[in-house]
Amino acid sequence: MAVRFALEASGARGDEIACVGFSGQMHGAVLLDAQDDVVRPALIWCDQRTEPQMEELSHLFGVNRLIQLTCNAPVTKFTLTKLLWVRENEPRNMGARCARDVAQGLRALSIHRGTRH
């Protein structure tokens, strides 16, 4: 179905195509504001600067409990550690500019930790 759609949209015939390439992107954090405008450059899966947030989650909850709750151990690649990094390092980007559902989720984590941001 996708190939048929691409051929129709391009106006090309199948015998005119020499090759086809595919690409993908693993999980990443793309923060949007209430108007769906991008707040900051994406933090993609291979960004490793969130190690302190990963260690904090492990310390607060324990790795085994996090696996029970989320089916994932905390790692630097996952979006939660990236959201925590933005909250701690770029509070303006996480604050008023960030869409409500992400901000509310992080507020819930803050309350659990005993702090309010």
Buried (B, 14 or more C-beta within 10 A) or exposed (E): EEEEEEBEEEEEEEEEEEEEEEEEEEEBBEBBBEEEEEBBEEBBBEBEEBEBBBEBBBEEBEEEEBEEEEEEEBBBBBBBBBBBBBBBEBEEBBEEBBBEEBBEEBBEBBEEEEEEB
